Amino acid sequence: MILVIRPEPGCAATLAAGRHAGLALELEGCPLSEIRPLAWEPPPAESFDALLLGSANALRHAGPALANYQGKPSLAVGATTAEAAREFGLAIIATGSGGLQVLLDALAASGRLPPRLLRITGAEHVALQPPPGSSIETQIAYESAPLLLPPALAARLAQGGGVLLHSAAAARRLAAECRRLAVPRAQVALAALGPRIAAAAGEGWRRVLVAAEPSEAALLALAAHLCHGRDEANV
């Protein structure tokens, strides 16, 4: 058994991708958090030059105010967020692949970074350092509320299961639930979307695999390796 613990609708999307990859029998969904919108103060569209988006959750939970920014230039952390932004009528001018800070620094080095950025993000987010000549206004539009791991599922996990980790927040939730339910880490294998996510889970797990790139396909490839008992640290 390999658990998918990311919040919905991401959990269902991962399970669907897993079925397409031939992992339908191995993957099981159990979100350990729930994304909930928060009230925020949308600034006037003319007060910034571009949106900075680190997750599609920022789009799903921003509310009606997002309509005021249709056509606004936007920077997206990855392809999934970029696709969601286009569906909301935003104009993607750059898409990253290694995190928002990497994207900002690359655009600054090439002289293509808009100077005034509006970051719509969650209550828990990675701090960013604006490159010289730029500024970032941060607005919190959603939060992640914890959900509990059912004891029966924890018992199965303790028999030698695995978990896919899409975020550092998910990694910390898993660690907390394993402590609460006395699930021995030495019995649980992890597959993480990136090194920072793996580090957030802490130490002592049976096996920790880190995707070679931050993509769903790479993470599902790790899931396949877990199913077949492979021990590589990266795929």
KOLGU-879803 format. One record per residue (C-alpha): residue in three letters; x negated, y, z negated. Coordinates in steps of 0.001 Angstrom, whole numbers, plus 500000, padded with zeros to 6 digits. Layout:
AlaXYZ...
***
This chain:
Met500000500000500000Ile498801503470500922Leu500723506387499454Val501428509644501250Ile501912512205498462Arg502066515522500358Pro505283517553499965Glu508091517447502491Pro508463517942505383Gly504801516994505719Cys505259513613504066Ala507858512521506609Ala505678513829509458Thr502704511784508255Leu504834508655507912Ala506139509165511453Ala502596509614512788Gly501547506516510859Arg504314504468512477His503126505644515876Ala499583504577514924Gly500751501108513910Leu500606501665510141Ala504336501497509390Leu503995498563506996Glu501056500045505079Leu502200503625504412Glu504727504610501771Gly505922508126501013Cys506071509584497494Pro505641513386497377Leu504058514550494121Ser505041518172494660Glu507819520239496142Ile507384523555497951Arg509712526283496693Pro510057529838498032Leu509217532855495894Ala510418536435496176Trp507813538669497843Glu507496542206499173Pro506981542173502965Pro504915545221503971Pro505836547210507099Ala504595545588510297Glu502641548714511198Ser500614548533507967Phe498492545623509195Asp496978544418512474Ala497415540645512241Leu498847537878510085Leu496541535358508422Leu498188531946508041Gly496674529035506112Ser499705526741506155Ala502968526203507974Asn504583526490504525Ala503981530230504722Leu506270530284507743Arg508906527908506409His509322529796503138Ala508695533427504059Gly512402533985504573Pro514206536470506846Ala511409539032506555Leu509321537020508992Ala511611538198511792Asn510139541688511331Tyr506786540374512499Gln507817538730515771Gly505155539276518398Lys502593540204515767Pro499047538918516401Ser498315535995514079Leu495353533877513000Ala496091530249512129Val493995527846510079Gly494689524961512485Ala496707523670515396Thr499735522592513344Thr500075526004511718Ala499556527694515081Glu502343525652516654Ala504713526525513816Ala503805530208514124Arg504634530249517817Glu508015528712517048Phe508656531664514730Gly507819534142517492Leu504309535056516388Ala501462535616518841Ile498512533357517988Ile495223535007518946Ala492866532561517209Thr493077529044515744Gly490510527592513377Ser489398524064512550Gly487318524336509386Gly489239526600507015Leu490269530248506986Gln486910531595505796Val485116529864508661Leu487636531332511094Leu487272534848509669Asp483474534739509772Ala483436533424513346Leu485809536125514563Ala483841538817512743Ala480592537603514316Ser482161537823517772Gly483709541237517130Arg487263539886517561Leu488510540090513961Pro491458542486513492Pro490492544896510676Arg493685544802508579Leu495074541363507757Leu498211540274505918Arg497831536856504318Ile501095535072503508Thr500233532160501253Gly501169530031498252Ala500662530646494553Glu497714528234494644His495327529227497410Val491650529388498281Ala490027532778497661Leu488715534484500786Gln485927537004501271Pro486875539632503873Pro484020540156506345Pro482546543689506418Gly484911546168508037Ser488033544116507316Ser490606543924504531Ile493100541275503424Glu496409541997501698Thr497736538826500050Gln501432538143499560Ile502586535030497646Ala505682533569499342Tyr505927530056497857Glu504748527772495088Ser504169524058494638Ala506282522491491873Pro505066519139490472Leu506995515888490908Leu506413512669488989Leu505023509373490218Pro507571506617489400Pro506137504069486906Ala506969501140489203Leu505004502736492026Ala502140503530489666Ala502004499857488676Arg501719498839492312Leu499017501454492899Ala497064500069489957Gln496910496702491713Gly494596498132494363Gly496385500747496444Gly495228503781498375Val496304507417498675Leu496061509966501495Leu495082513445500324His496031516403502523Ser495132519186500055Ala493175519941496901Ala496464520555495103Ala497647517053496027Ala494338515613494816Arg494737517274491429Arg498364516121491142Leu497324512538491834Ala494579512713489209Ala497039514121486668Glu499638511424487336Cys497053508663487145Arg496025509993483733Arg499638510246482565Leu500516506714483645Ala497147505127482798Val496457504079486381Pro492767503069486489Arg490903505109489086Ala488611502179489740Gln491585500419491345Val492559503276493681Ala490996504242497009Leu491298507750498458Ala491240509130501985Ala490810512914502028Leu491208515458504803Gly487980517227503810Pro485100517293501276Arg486672520039499113Ile489853517976498826Ala487920514864497844Ala485991516809495203Ala489246518114493690Ala490286514539492861Gly487286514051490580Glu485192510931490229Gly485617507284489339Trp487833506142492246Arg487318502763493857Arg486429504318497189Val486566507838498648Leu486624508351502401Val486431511807503971Ala487752512564507439Ala485185513675509985Glu487529516498511025Pro490583518081509346Ser493256516427511468Glu496143514033510870Ala494686511619513415Ala491363511491511556Leu493119510934508223Leu495231508113509641Ala492062506554511011Leu490804506475507422Ala494074504855506363Ala493426502088508876His489947501599507422Leu491392501341503922Cys493822498719505145His490987496656506558Gly488711497041503537Arg486016499066505291Asp483563501023503097Glu482374503867505331Ala482313507286503699Asn483206509060506919Val484994508182510130
***
